[in-house]
Amino acid sequence: MPFPSNLPISISGDIFDIFPSYLRGVVVVQGVENRDTPDVLRDRIRQEEDRLRENFKGQEILANPGLHSWREAYRQTGIKPSKFRPSIESMIRRVLQGNQIPSINTLVDIGNLFSLKYLVPVGGHAIDVVHNEMTLRLATGEESFFAFGSDNEEHPEPNEIIFTDGNHVMTRRWTWRQAKHSLTMMSTTAIEFNVDALPPVVYSDVEKIFSEIAKLVPEFCGGTAYYEILTRETPNLIVGRKA
């Protein structure tokens, strides 16, 4: 399917009113051919897992400023982080407990690799199945969400931070859980990665992360990559910058 170049991606001003320093790096890649994860990429993930276990040895996980920042952000929006952990914290805890991150497919695993490497939430969405404006915003509570593995319709809490495809929720509680309709599958031909950043992560950090993603995806899956950073001053995606 052709790249949806006229598909807006934006962040509502309400989000920046609460978190003025928040940044979202967006990488869009069209014309990808997803495939089983090659050994070289899987090995890189295992190396990052080993590095994390070594770096966190004897250290409380929330002593890490970046992970602590996400916990506090969840509390600030009324989310109990002990009940609904930020995705990056859940991932790191799993690794530190001695478990491996399951290998799904190349595109999913690339997102996981950079989450582990930089300790930031990196989420991927198939956008060849999206037809409405994609927006990070506060929920009204009337939006529709179907979790992976479930046919039961859910609705977000009013004022919950959600990433939407029109009125369809793609991610609940900011980075907590992804909907099944935008999961990255072997058939995916266009993908959007979000690199979410709160202080102490800064603009230059996001640039480094998303430029690496924009190079690695075409290396393994082909395609043409574009990227932007969404900020309070530039909350709308402008597609067209080639990696």
Sequence and secondary structure as in RCSB ss.txt:
>XXXX:A:sequence
MPFPSNLPISISGDIFDIFPSYLRGVVVVQGVENRDTPDVLRDRIRQEEDRLRENFKGQEILANPGLHSWREAYR
QTGIKPSKFRPSIESMIRRVLQGNQIPSINTLVDIGNLFSLKYLVPVGGHAIDVVHNEMTLRLATGEESFFAFGS
DNEEHPEPNEIIFTDGNHVMTRRWTWRQAKHSLTMMSTTAIEFNVDALPPVVYSDVEKIFSEIAKLVPEFCGGTA
YYEILTRETPNLIVGRKA
>XXXX:A:secstr
    TT  EEE HHHHHH TT EEEEEEEES       HHHHHHHHHHHHHHHHHTTT  GGGSHHHHHHHHHHH
HTT  TTTS  HHHHHHHHHHTT       HHHHHHHHHHHHHTS EEEEE TT  S EEEEE  S  BEEBTT 
  EE   TT EEEEETTEEEEETTTTEEBGGG   TT  EEEEEEEE TTS HHHHHHHHHHHHHHHHHHH  EE
EEEEE SS  B     B 
